Amino acid sequence: MGNLVNTNMFDNNKAFNLCVRYQDLYYSFELYKKYARELKNLKNVFLTYSVFSPGFELQKIKDNYHMYYYNYVFGIPFKYQLCGGGGTLNKELQIIEYVVKKHYCLPVRFSGYTNEIHPIVNKDIKTSVLSHLKHAFRDKQQEEYITELCKMASENNHNLYLIVLPRSPEYIQKLKEVAEENGYNYEEIFNPLYRISKEYNIKVINHFDDKRFRDDDFSDTQHLVPAGAIKYTNILMKELQIGFYSSK
């Protein structure tokens, strides 16, 4: 769940944040499939969903080199067959091998969460939300992975929660404006998520436009600062009442 949920706040190291940068729904499902049966005490699974989730595919974007990390570290196959690019692959593997060797000595009881503040990118927010809207209303290449995760979670007797994380008031306002300007129906953005959740009787926890969050809770319009993550984690876990203590 990125840097928005502070898994250090769960009791007795009971949670792990397995969200990696540029993670799309395909990789979320593949990570669950990989570890679902290995983790014998796993009970609750949280799948995060964003405006762009339905049509966002890591392998199709400019920064798709992150897919090599998933492949090398977790053994997850590429979604699409690679066409050439052997030189690029060799270069990426050299980088990954260096990073793994230098930085993957994780501390005992590491929860997957760090207090690293997401760097602010000088990108026009209007451009960003327009890109998100295009992904939201693009052909639904990724929805199948939510349904597959729902089925597998049921087979494994795991409680699955579909989580819509909070965004800043600035992001919400601009998203509404850009949606209206470009003919997108803002009210339909999360319809696919609710349709799937209803079909499989999965609970949706939607804090997208939660009025308890202010712009200063975020390092940019989408990523919470550490204090904002603690604030949100308290809200989320009090709502779900899962083995959690309320403050740090």
C-alpha positions in Angstrom: 0.0 0.0 0.0 2.9 2.3 -0.8 3.8 4.8 1.9 0.2 5.5 2.8 -0.3 2.6 5.4 2.2 2.4 8.2 2.5 -1.4 8.8 4.9 -0.7 11.7 1.7 0.1 13.7 0.3 -3.3 13.7 0.7 -5.4 16.9 3.5 -7.9 17.1 4.8 -7.6 13.5 1.5 -8.9 12.1 1.5 -7.0 8.8 3.8 -6.5 5.8 3.5 -3.9 3.1 4.3 -5.7 -0.1 3.8 -2.7 -2.4 6.6 -1.7 -4.8 6.8 1.4 -6.9 4.8 1.3 -10.2 2.9 -1.8 -9.0 -0.1 -2.5 -11.2 -3.0 -5.0 -10.5 -1.2 -7.7 -12.5 1.8 -7.6 -10.2 -0.4 -7.3 -7.1 -2.2 -10.5 -8.0 1.0 -12.3 -8.9 2.6 -11.3 -5.6 -0.4 -12.7 -3.7 -0.4 -15.9 -5.8 3.3 -16.4 -5.0 3.0 -16.0 -1.2 -0.6 -16.9 -0.4 0.1 -20.6 0.5 3.5 -20.0 1.9 2.3 -17.7 4.6 0.4 -20.1 6.9 -0.8 -17.4 9.3 -2.1 -15.0 6.6 -5.6 -13.9 7.4 -6.3 -10.5 5.8 -5.3 -9.2 2.4 -5.5 -5.6 1.3 -5.6 -4.7 -2.4 -5.3 -1.0 -3.1 -7.1 0.5 -6.0 -6.5 4.0 -7.6 -8.2 6.1 -10.2 -5.7 4.8 -12.8 -5.8 1.1 -11.8 -8.2 -0.3 -14.5 -6.0 0.6 -17.4 -2.6 1.1 -16.0 0.0 -1.5 -17.1 3.6 -1.2 -16.0 5.0 -3.0 -19.0 3.4 -0.4 -21.3 4.8 2.8 -19.7 8.0 4.7 -20.2 9.3 3.6 -16.8 8.6 -0.1 -17.5 12.2 -1.0 -16.4 10.6 -1.7 -12.9 9.2 -4.9 -14.3 12.7 -6.3 -14.3 12.8 -5.9 -10.5 9.6 -7.9 -10.1 11.1 -10.6 -12.4 14.5 -10.8 -10.8 13.6 -10.4 -7.1 10.2 -12.2 -7.1 10.4 -14.4 -10.2 7.2 -12.9 -11.6 7.0 -13.4 -15.4 6.5 -10.4 -17.7 2.8 -9.9 -18.6 3.7 -9.6 -22.3 6.4 -11.3 -24.3 9.5 -9.1 -24.7 10.3 -8.0 -28.3 14.1 -7.6 -28.5 15.6 -5.4 -25.9 18.3 -7.9 -24.8 20.8 -5.1 -24.2 18.4 -3.2 -22.0 17.6 -6.4 -20.1 21.3 -7.0 -19.4 21.8 -3.5 -18.2 18.8 -3.6 -15.9 19.9 -7.0 -14.5 23.3 -5.5 -13.6 21.6 -2.6 -11.8 19.2 -5.0 -10.0 22.0 -7.3 -8.9 23.9 -4.3 -7.4 20.8 -3.0 -5.6 19.9 -6.5 -4.2 23.5 -7.1 -3.0 23.8 -3.6 -1.5 20.4 -2.9 -0.1 18.3 -6.1 0.4 19.8 -7.0 3.8 16.6 -6.1 5.5 16.4 -5.7 9.3 14.7 -8.4 11.4 10.9 -7.8 11.7 11.0 -5.3 8.9 7.3 -4.5 8.0 7.8 -3.3 4.5 7.1 0.4 5.4 9.7 3.2 5.5 9.3 6.8 6.5 10.8 8.0 3.2 9.0 11.0 1.9 8.0 10.6 -1.7 10.0 13.1 -3.8 7.9 15.9 -5.2 8.0 15.8 -9.0 7.5 19.1 -10.8 4.7 17.8 -13.0 1.6 19.8 -13.8 -1.2 18.3 -11.7 -3.6 18.8 -14.6 -1.4 16.6 -16.8 -1.2 14.0 -14.1 -4.9 13.7 -13.4 -5.7 13.6 -17.1 -3.4 10.7 -17.5 -5.1 9.0 -14.5 -8.5 9.5 -16.1 -7.4 8.0 -19.4 -6.3 4.9 -17.6 -9.5 4.8 -15.6 -11.7 4.7 -18.7 -9.4 2.7 -20.9 -10.3 -0.8 -21.9 -10.2 -2.8 -18.6 -7.0 -4.8 -19.2 -6.4 -5.1 -15.4 -9.9 -5.9 -13.9 -9.4 -9.6 -14.4 -6.7 -9.6 -11.8 -9.1 -8.3 -9.2 -11.6 -11.1 -9.9 -8.8 -13.7 -9.9 -7.6 -12.4 -6.6 -11.1 -12.5 -5.2 -11.5 -16.2 -6.3 -8.1 -17.2 -4.9 -8.6 -15.4 -1.6 -11.9 -17.2 -1.2 -10.3 -20.6 -1.9 -7.6 -19.8 0.7 -10.1 -18.6 3.3 -8.5 -15.2 3.4 -10.4 -12.0 4.2 -9.9 -9.6 1.2 -10.4 -5.9 1.4 -10.4 -3.6 -1.6 -8.9 -0.3 -0.4 -9.2 3.1 -2.1 -6.5 5.3 -0.5 -7.0 9.0 0.3 -5.9 11.8 -2.0 -5.4 15.4 -1.3 -8.2 18.0 -1.6 -6.2 19.6 -4.4 -6.0 16.4 -6.4 -9.8 15.7 -5.9 -10.7 19.2 -7.1 -8.5 19.1 -10.1 -9.7 15.6 -11.0 -13.3 16.8 -11.0 -12.4 19.8 -13.1 -10.4 17.8 -15.7 -13.0 15.1 -15.9 -15.7 17.7 -16.7 -13.5 19.4 -19.3 -12.7 16.2 -21.1 -16.1 14.4 -21.0 -15.3 11.8 -18.3 -18.0 11.0 -15.7 -16.3 11.5 -12.3 -19.1 9.6 -10.6 -18.3 6.4 -12.5 -14.6 6.2 -11.8 -15.0 3.5 -9.1 -18.0 1.7 -10.6 -15.8 -1.3 -11.8 -14.5 -1.8 -8.3 -17.9 -1.8 -6.7 -19.3 -4.1 -9.4 -16.6 -6.7 -8.8 -16.9 -6.3 -5.0 -20.6 -6.9 -5.2 -20.2 -10.0 -7.4 -17.8 -11.6 -5.0 -19.1 -10.1 -1.8 -15.8 -8.3 -1.0 -15.7 -5.3 1.2 -14.6 -1.9 -0.3 -13.0 0.6 2.0 -13.1 3.9 0.2 -11.3 6.9 1.7 -10.6 8.6 -1.7 -12.1 12.0 -0.8 -12.1 11.6 3.0 -12.6 15.1 4.3 -10.4 14.4 7.3 -7.3 14.9 5.1 -5.8 18.2 4.2 -3.2 19.1 1.5 -0.4 19.3 4.2 -1.0 15.6 5.0 0.6 14.8 1.6 4.1 15.3 0.3 2.5 15.7 -3.1 -1.1 15.3 -4.2 -1.1 11.5 -3.8 1.6 10.4 -1.2 1.2 10.9 2.5 4.0 12.3 4.7 4.9 10.0 7.6 2.5 11.8 10.0 -0.3 11.5 7.4 0.4 7.8 7.1 0.0 7.3 10.8 -3.2 9.4 10.7 -4.6 7.2 7.9 -3.5 3.9 9.4 -5.3 4.8 12.6 -8.5 5.6 10.7 -8.2 2.4 8.6 -7.5 0.0 11.4 -10.1 1.4 13.8 -12.6 0.9 11.0 -11.6 -2.7 10.4 -10.8 -3.5 14.1 -7.9 -5.9 13.2 -5.3 -6.6 15.9 -4.0 -3.0 16.1 -3.1 -0.4 18.7 -4.2 3.1 18.0 -1.2 5.3 18.3 2.6 5.4 18.2 
